[in-house]
Each structure stands twice: as structure tokens, then as C-alpha cells.
Amino acid sequence: MRATATLQSADSALLDDSSISNNGPAAGHRHLAPAFPIMSQKDNSQESTTSLKGSSRDESNGSTSTTTSSLTNAGPSSDGQFWNSTQRLAKKYRTEVAASASSVLSTMSTFPLDSVKTRMQTYKYAGFVDCVKQTYHTEKLRGFFRGVTAPMLSITAVRTVSFSIYQRSKYAYSDWVKRNFGFDVMSHVASHGSLPNFWTVATFGAAGATAGSCITLIACPFELTKLSAQVSVLMADKKNCLKPGSHAIAASYQNKGTLKTMGNIVKHRGLGGLYTGFGLHLTRDTLGTAMYFITYESSKQLLTTFGGDGSHNNPFAVLIAGGMCGIVSWALIYPVDSAKSIYQRNSLMYTKGEKVEPVKIRFFQRNMYRGLGVSMARSCAVNAVFFSSFEFLKKRIKAMDDH
């Protein structure tokens, strides 16, 4: 285009000079020299060619520069879009993301206490210290982490699903109460200086029971596998066998990983064997999860109100409420959990079709509370770590910029 403009400008100038030169004497005007020397056709052609070449180089360079710039900017722009999409996704599912990460942290840090609790429930020890000493003597440090893979998978999955169901159920029940009774549960809880009442306790309890009953389907096979791994060495001891011939079955569970243990359960008890003790597990999780969330939400509300802090995510309130919910829920459902553990342990020594004697739930009977102190200490630590991490991560994810 610049070459065309140059040629048009040169032709125009030539025409103007020619007109002045031809008309000058006849019109009585003085002859004017052209504004620039008139070039020969050859020179003009060369300049035009040079101009065209220069223009082509400039346009080509401009195009290359633009393309290079576009390619250079494409990378950061794509990365930025990907990061923004990831942030938006994380913010949308912040409850699930925070619950998963916090579950891994809390499970790993407190698993040895869970292992000691299970051993004390299913076998007799003089006490906590005796259990720790005997476990370390026979199995070393590895014994305290035996079976950790199963709960790492199950607890992370269970807590993620549980919290997701709980959050949705909580708002669904709150909306139902508001529509039918005119009381806004969530607004009441969020208001400064509020205290728990019937509607808040009922809403949190119903949401917790819903979550607990749903997660049993996921948790039961993994928890049975964990229990098998934790007591496999004790089951293999002949003096602990319940009937003649059960030693071979019990010994087959020893020193196996999570998937191999599951396969062994299926081999001896069929596919349904993975859900051994399901009724007791369902009872424990439904009641326990209801009490768990009632205690957590109500304790956090009380601590926030009496602490004079308007923020319902106060770190101190979250830490104490998290520890409290573990203690209270285990104190309520511990006999149910003991009956479940004993029944599952006994079942592992029987093959499919053989009758396993049911284990009755006996509240306020001493043998049903063996290991309660360890369980409460473990649960307090687990949930204090879990909720502190959960609330912190959820808050940080929510505060992320997504632009």
C-alpha cells in the first residue's frame, strides 16, 4: 500500500509540473522548477521496486512480530485461564476440597491411637500402657500403623461425602423449617449473641443423621478391612481362636495389604462379607454423626457468643468445638461401636454360611467401654486437627481471587 501511495504521489507531482511548464509562457507566467527532479522511467521503476520491497519487508516484519507476540502471549493467557478455572472450581467445591485435605492430615497424625483403641476393644489388656508395650514388643512401630491405607482411603472419601451431604442437608432442612414454621435457622445461628435452641439442634441433628446413614455404604467395607489388619496378628494366635479349625482362616488375614485383605474376606465370606456388621455400623454412624454435628455447631455457637467474638470461624472456638464433638459423640455410641468391632472380629473366623453369634449392645456395662479413654482422646485430637484445618482451608479457598 505504501508503494502504491508513493507512485501516486510521484505521478501527481509530475502532472502538476508538466501543466505549469506547458502553460507558463502562453499564460505569461514564469516557468517554475519542479518540486523535485524528474526521474527517468528506469530510475522511477527502480525506486518503485525498492519501495515495494521495503514495504513488503516492513509488512512481513510487522506480521511476524504480531504473530510472535500472539504466540508469546498465548502461553500466559492460557495458563491464566486455567488457573482461574481451577480457582472457580475449588471455590465451588471448597467444602469437599477442605474436607479431603484435612482428613488426610488428621488421620495420619492420630492413627496409632485408633489402632490401640481397636486392640483394647477386641482383646483384654491391663490398660493403655500395657497395650502399647505389647504391641511394640511383638510388632514394633509398624504395628501401630498396620491397616492405615484402608482408613486413609475410606475416611477421606467418607468425610468428603459426609460433609458434602451434611452441608446440603443442613440448608435443605433449614429452608423447610423456615417455610413451615417461620423460623430461619441459619440466620439465627449467624446473628451476633445467638444461642442454640430446639430448631438449631433439630436441624443439625437431622442433617448429621442423614449424612451418617448415607456414608455407611462407603465406610463399612473399608472399616472391616482396617479392623482385620489391626487385629490380624492377635487373631492368628491359637489361644484367641473361637472354635477348632478357625485358626487357618484367622491366620490367612495376617500380613496382607488393603486390597488383599478385601479379597480374603470375599474368598471366605463372599461379596456380602464386606458388609459384615452393617446393621450395627448403620446404627453407630446415624446416631454418632447426628450427635457429632449437634455438638460441633452448638459448641461453636456458644463459644462464639460467650467469647464476645462475632466471627463464627474463630480459631479457638473451632478448636474446642472440634475436640468436644469427638468426645461427646463417642461417649454416646461407644457400646454400639464395641459390639460392631467384636461381631466383625468373630465373623472373620467363620466362612460363608456358618452362623456367627450376634453381639448385644449393652450400655453401662464395663466390658463394652474398654478403650473408651483412648477413643475419646484420639477423637478429640482428630477432630480438633480436622476442624481447625477444615475451617482454615475453606476460608482461604473462599478468599481466593478468581479474576
Secondary structure, DSSP 8 states (H G I E B T S, - for coil): -HHHHHHHHHHHHHHHHHHHHHHTTTTT------SS----HHHHHHHHHHHHHHHHHHHHHHHHHHHHHHHHHHHHHHHHHHHHHHHHHHHHTHHHHHHHHHHHHHHHHHHHHHHHHHHHHHS--SSHHHHHHHHHHHHTGGGGGTT-HHHHHHHHHHHHHHHHHHHHHHHHHHHHHHHHH---HHHHHHSTT----HHHHHHHHHHHHHHHHHHHHHHHHHHHHHHHHHHHHHHTSGGG-SSTTHHHHHHTTTT--HHHHHHHHHHHH-GGGGGTTHHHHHHHHHHHHHHHHHHHHHHHHHHHHHTT---TT-HHHHHHHHHHHHHHHHHHHHHHHHHHHHHHHHHTTS-TT---------TT-GGGGTTHHHHHHHHHHHHHHHHHHHHHHHHHHHT----
